[in-house]
Amino acid sequence: MASERLTFPKAWSTVSAHSSAGGESERFTGQRMERIMAIVVAVGAAALGLQAFFAALDGIRFASLAHIVLLVTVLLVLVAMIVACLVGRWVRVLSGTFAIVYLLALALWPLVVEPDGRSAGPQPWIFFLVNIAAVAAILAFPMPLQIFVVLLLPFLYGLVRVAQGEFTQGFWIATAFDVSFTLILGVVLLAMGWMFRSVAAGVDDARGEAVATYAAAAADAAAEEERVDLAALMHDSVLAALIAAERADSERERELAVAMAREALTRLANTEEHAAREGSDALIAWEQIIVELRRMLSEFGADAVVEVRGDSPRIPERVARAVVLAARQACHNAMEHARGRGLHVLAEGHASGGFTITVSDSGPGFDPEDIPADRLGLRASVVARMAAVAGAAHIFSDDAGTVVTLTWRRG
């Protein structure tokens, strides 16, 4: 069963190892947002592209060969970008290509289109694609380059437009309106893109942190459950073998006792690595023990609190682990046999560096002497565990309830 419980945290650790928070496979919301933005851009680009195409048809018979080549090139790259946005492939590459091609088309416009200084007539087909080039830059480029392109496009278009009109007054007025409109719309689009991406990044970061926290908690909980089960198994195996050896009267019983002892020793030999994890002599804060005790009561669903008194000594890690597990067993017994009635945990730190933890309940009580020798809950998980770290466990029980006192004094 322990190995089954470890399957879940191992799976989480595999996810974390191959796609840490912030990695591409973790950026689910960001990827979804980019996909939505690409589809919206494709729809808008298709609509404005059709407007540009029909506007170009009106004067195509008067256009030069260079103008037609420029028109075909821009529209072909635009169509490629729209297809890429719809299918979700090569979006950044083709969007960036269109933004660059459009900038080049604007720069070449005065060379391929004849000047017209008479009046500012209908907008040329290239005007309808200004904001498409802006959103293409938003899809393809990093933020500093996005800002540069979005601000550059309207002014470059305005310069090209008034140059085509040979800087006459009519072109200045009409072009100023076009530039203002295009600039405002471009800034709005830029702000919306930044906002949507920021929100998506925040969601992904929060999700990544939650996954990492949950994975660590699940792994710790599973490791602790495995360690407790393993410790209980070792105590059961060893003490059961000793009890069987003590009670063996016949040759057959002695053979069974030897077999049990051999199996217990084999298991102990195979668990050196687990035993090494019992903790070190490094000192930890008293408050960490209190936190663990409170977490334990919360896990049990107990209607009880941990009362803290006295000083705040620093405790060796191995001692802290032993006392928390011993207290866990005592609380488990109180929940099981006393139904948690009157359960109370008192943690008292001593100035000398030791401590006393008392677990009491108001259940029916029991006589510790009447506990069968093969019942190892109190003996192995409480008394023996405290003795292993040079501590002591005292159990008092009568009709008024049970009190388990765990003490440890610095030597």
C-alpha positions in Angstrom: 0.0 0.0 0.0 2.8 2.4 0.7 4.2 2.0 -2.8 0.7 2.8 -4.2 0.5 6.0 -2.1 3.8 7.0 -3.5 2.6 6.8 -7.1 0.7 10.1 -6.9 3.6 12.3 -5.6 6.0 10.6 -8.0 3.7 11.6 -10.8 3.6 15.2 -9.5 7.4 15.3 -9.2 7.7 14.1 -12.8 5.4 16.9 -14.0 7.5 19.4 -12.0 10.8 18.1 -13.3 9.8 18.3 -16.9 7.7 21.4 -16.9 8.5 23.7 -14.1 6.3 26.7 -13.3 6.8 29.2 -16.0 7.8 26.5 -18.6 6.0 26.3 -21.9 3.9 23.3 -21.0 2.8 25.0 -17.8 1.7 28.2 -19.6 -1.8 26.8 -20.4 -3.7 30.1 -19.9 -1.0 32.1 -21.8 -1.1 29.7 -24.7 -4.9 29.8 -24.8 -4.8 33.6 -24.7 -2.4 33.7 -27.6 -4.6 31.4 -29.6 -7.7 33.6 -29.0 -5.8 36.7 -29.9 -4.5 35.1 -33.1 -8.1 34.1 -34.2 -9.4 37.6 -33.5 -6.6 39.1 -35.5 -7.3 36.7 -38.3 -10.9 37.7 -38.5 -10.1 41.4 -38.3 -7.3 41.1 -40.9 -9.6 39.2 -43.3 -12.2 42.0 -43.1 -9.8 44.9 -43.5 -7.8 42.9 -46.1 -11.0 42.7 -48.2 -11.5 46.4 -47.9 -7.9 47.0 -49.0 -8.4 44.6 -51.9 -11.6 46.3 -53.2 -10.0 49.8 -52.7 -7.1 48.6 -54.8 -9.4 47.3 -57.6 -10.8 50.8 -58.1 -7.5 52.2 -59.4 -5.7 49.0 -60.5 -6.0 49.9 -64.2 -4.1 53.1 -63.7 -1.4 51.5 -61.5 2.1 50.9 -62.6 3.7 47.4 -62.7 5.7 48.2 -59.5 2.5 49.2 -57.7 0.8 45.9 -58.7 3.8 43.9 -57.6 3.7 45.8 -54.2 0.0 45.1 -53.9 0.3 41.4 -54.7 3.3 41.0 -52.3 1.5 42.6 -49.3 -1.8 40.8 -49.9 -0.1 37.4 -50.3 1.8 37.8 -47.0 -1.4 39.0 -45.4 -3.2 35.9 -46.5 -0.4 33.7 -45.2 -0.6 35.5 -41.8 -4.4 35.0 -41.7 -4.1 31.3 -42.5 -1.3 30.9 -39.8 -3.5 32.6 -37.2 -6.4 30.3 -38.0 -4.5 27.1 -37.9 -2.3 28.1 -35.0 1.0 27.4 -36.7 3.9 29.8 -37.6 1.9 32.7 -36.1 4.8 34.7 -34.8 6.9 34.2 -37.9 4.3 35.2 -40.4 2.9 38.0 -38.3 6.4 39.5 -37.9 7.0 39.0 -41.7 3.8 40.9 -42.5 4.7 43.8 -40.1 8.1 44.1 -41.8 6.7 43.8 -45.3 4.2 46.5 -44.6 6.8 48.8 -43.3 8.8 48.3 -46.4 5.7 48.8 -48.6 5.1 52.2 -46.9 8.7 53.2 -47.4 8.5 52.2 -51.1 5.0 53.8 -51.6 6.3 57.2 -52.9 8.5 55.4 -55.4 5.7 53.2 -56.9 2.7 55.6 -56.7 2.5 58.8 -58.7 2.2 62.1 -56.7 -1.2 63.6 -56.6 -1.3 67.1 -55.2 -4.9 68.0 -56.3 -6.9 66.8 -53.3 -6.9 64.2 -50.6 -9.3 61.8 -52.2 -10.3 58.4 -50.8 -7.7 56.6 -48.7 -5.4 54.3 -50.7 -5.6 50.6 -50.1 -2.5 50.6 -47.9 -4.2 52.7 -45.3 -6.7 49.9 -44.4 -3.8 47.7 -43.3 -2.0 50.1 -40.9 -3.6 48.7 -37.8 -3.3 45.1 -39.1 0.4 45.7 -39.2 0.2 47.0 -35.6 -1.5 43.9 -34.3 0.8 41.7 -36.3 3.7 43.4 -34.5 1.9 42.8 -31.1 1.6 39.1 -31.9 5.2 38.7 -33.1 7.5 41.1 -31.3 8.6 41.7 -27.7 7.1 44.7 -25.9 9.8 47.3 -26.6 9.6 46.5 -30.4 5.8 46.5 -30.2 5.7 50.0 -28.9 8.2 51.2 -31.5 6.2 49.7 -34.4 2.8 50.9 -33.1 4.1 54.5 -32.7 6.1 54.4 -36.0 3.4 53.1 -38.3 0.9 56.1 -38.1 3.6 58.7 -38.5 5.3 56.9 -41.3 1.9 56.5 -43.1 1.2 60.2 -42.5 4.6 61.2 -43.9 4.1 59.0 -47.0 0.6 60.3 -47.5 1.5 64.0 -47.4 4.5 63.4 -49.6 2.2 61.8 -52.2 0.1 64.9 -52.1 3.1 67.1 -52.5 2.5 68.6 -49.0 -0.6 70.5 -50.1 -3.0 71.8 -47.4 -5.8 69.3 -48.3 -3.6 66.4 -47.7 -2.3 67.8 -44.3 -5.8 68.0 -42.8 -7.1 64.7 -44.0 -3.9 62.9 -43.1 -3.7 64.4 -39.6 -7.1 62.9 -39.0 -6.1 59.5 -40.3 -2.8 59.6 -38.2 -4.7 60.5 -35.0 -7.2 57.8 -35.4 -4.7 55.2 -36.3 -2.4 56.2 -33.4 -5.2 56.0 -30.8 -6.5 52.7 -32.1 -2.9 51.3 -32.2 -2.2 52.3 -28.6 -5.5 50.8 -27.4 -4.7 47.5 -29.2 -1.3 47.6 -27.6 -2.7 48.1 -24.2 -5.3 45.4 -24.6 -2.7 42.9 -25.7 -0.4 43.8 -22.8 -3.4 43.5 -20.3 -4.6 40.1 -21.6 -1.1 38.7 -21.6 -0.4 40.0 -18.1 -3.6 38.5 -16.7 -2.9 35.2 -18.4 0.7 35.2 -17.0 -0.6 35.9 -13.5 -3.0 33.0 -13.8 -0.3 30.7 -15.0 2.1 31.8 -12.3 -0.5 31.3 -9.6 -1.4 27.9 -11.0 2.3 26.9 -11.2 2.9 27.9 -7.6 -0.3 26.0 -6.5 0.9 22.9 -8.4 4.4 23.1 -6.9 3.0 23.6 -3.4 0.5 20.8 -3.7 3.1 18.5 -5.2 5.5 19.2 -2.3 2.7 18.7 0.3 1.5 15.5 -1.3 5.1 14.1 -1.5 5.7 15.0 2.1 2.5 13.5 3.3 3.0 10.3 1.3 6.6 10.0 2.6 5.4 10.5 6.2 2.7 7.9 5.8 5.2 5.5 4.4 7.7 6.1 7.2 5.0 5.6 9.9 3.8 2.4 8.2 7.4 1.2 7.9 8.2 2.0 11.5 5.0 0.2 12.7 5.9 -2.8 10.5 9.4 -3.0 11.9 8.2 -2.7 15.5 5.5 -5.3 14.9 7.9 -7.7 13.2 10.7 -7.4 15.8 8.5 -7.4 18.9 6.3 -10.2 17.6 9.4 -12.3 16.9 10.6 -11.6 20.5 7.3 -12.5 22.0 7.0 -15.7 20.0 10.5 -16.7 21.1 9.6 -16.1 24.7 6.5 -18.2 24.6 8.0 -21.0 22.4 7.7 -24.3 24.3 7.8 -26.9 21.5 10.4 -27.5 18.8 7.9 -26.4 16.2 7.2 -23.1 18.0 10.9 -22.4 18.4 11.4 -23.0 14.6 8.6 -20.5 13.9 10.1 -18.0 16.2 13.5 -18.3 14.5 11.9 -17.9 11.1 10.1 -14.8 12.4 13.3 -13.4 13.8 15.1 -14.1 10.5 12.4 -12.3 8.5 12.5 -9.3 11.0 16.3 -9.0 10.7 16.1 -9.1 6.9 13.5 -6.3 6.9 15.6 -4.3 9.3 18.7 -4.8 7.1 16.7 -3.6 4.0 15.6 -0.4 5.7 18.9 1.3 6.6 18.1 4.0 4.2 14.7 4.7 5.8 16.3 4.7 9.2 18.8 7.3 8.1 15.9 9.6 7.5 14.8 9.6 11.2 16.5 13.0 11.6 19.7 14.5 12.7 20.9 16.4 15.8 20.4 19.7 14.1 18.3 22.0 16.3 14.9 23.2 15.1 12.6 25.8 16.6 10.0 24.8 19.2 7.4 26.5 17.1 7.8 24.0 14.4 6.7 21.2 16.8 3.7 23.3 17.7 2.8 23.7 14.0 3.1 20.0 13.4 0.9 19.2 16.4 -1.8 21.6 15.3 -1.7 20.1 11.8 -2.0 16.7 13.2 -5.2 17.6 15.1 -6.6 19.2 11.9 -5.9 16.0 10.0 -7.7 14.0 12.6 -10.7 16.4 12.5 -10.4 16.7 16.3 -12.2 19.5 18.2 -9.2 20.4 20.2 -6.4 22.9 20.4 -2.7 22.9 21.3 -2.1 24.9 24.4 1.4 26.3 24.6 3.2 27.3 27.8 6.7 28.1 29.1 9.8 28.8 27.1 10.7 28.1 23.5 13.6 25.7 23.5 15.4 24.5 20.4 15.1 20.7 19.9 17.2 18.2 18.0 15.4 17.2 14.8 15.3 13.5 15.6 13.8 14.2 19.0 11.2 16.5 17.5 10.2 13.8 15.0 9.9 11.2 17.7 7.8 13.3 20.0 5.4 14.4 17.2 4.9 10.8 16.1 4.4 9.7 19.7 1.9 12.5 20.2 0.2 11.5 16.9 -0.3 7.9 18.2 -1.6 9.2 21.5 -4.1 11.4 19.8 -5.1 8.6 17.4 -5.8 6.4 20.4 -7.9 9.1 22.0 -9.9 9.6 18.8 -10.4 5.9 18.4 -11.2 4.8 21.9 -12.5 8.0 23.6 -14.2 9.4 20.4 -12.1 12.5 20.9 -14.0 13.5 24.0 -12.1 16.1 26.1 -9.1 15.8 23.9 -6.5 18.4 24.9 -2.8 18.8 24.0 -0.5 20.8 26.3 3.0 21.7 25.0 5.3 23.2 27.7 8.8 24.2 27.0 11.4 24.3 29.7 14.2 26.8 30.2 16.6 23.9 30.6 16.0 23.1 26.9 13.6 20.2 27.4 9.9 19.9 27.1 6.7 18.2 28.2 3.8 17.3 25.9 0.6 16.1 27.5 -2.2 14.5 25.6 -5.3 14.0 27.7 -8.9 12.9 27.0 -12.0 12.2 29.1 -12.8 8.8 27.7 -13.7 5.7 29.6 -10.0 4.9 30.3 -8.2 1.6 30.5 -5.7 -0.4 32.5 -2.3 -0.3 30.8 -1.4 -3.6 32.5 -4.3 -5.3 30.7 -3.0 -4.5 27.2 -2.1 -7.7 25.5 1.6 -8.2 24.8 1.0 -8.2 21.0 -0.7 -4.9 21.0 2.1 -2.5 20.0 0.4 0.9 19.6 1.4 2.3 23.0 4.5 0.2 23.6 6.1 0.7 20.2 4.7 3.9 18.9 4.8 5.9 22.2 6.9 4.4 24.9 9.6 2.8 22.7 9.8 5.8 20.4 10.4 8.2 23.3 12.9 5.9 24.9 14.8 5.7 21.6 15.6 9.5 21.9 16.4 9.3 25.6 13.0 10.6 26.5 10.1 9.1 28.6 6.5 8.4 28.2 4.1 8.1 31.1 0.6 6.8 30.7 -2.1 7.2 33.3 -5.7 6.1 32.8 -8.7 5.6 34.9 -12.5 6.1 34.7 -12.0 9.9 34.3 -9.9 9.5 31.2 -6.4 9.0 29.9 -3.3 11.2 30.2 -0.2 10.5 28.1 2.8 12.6 29.2 5.9 12.8 26.9 9.0 14.3 28.4 12.5 15.0 27.2 15.3 16.7 29.0 18.6 17.8 27.5 21.4 15.7 28.8 
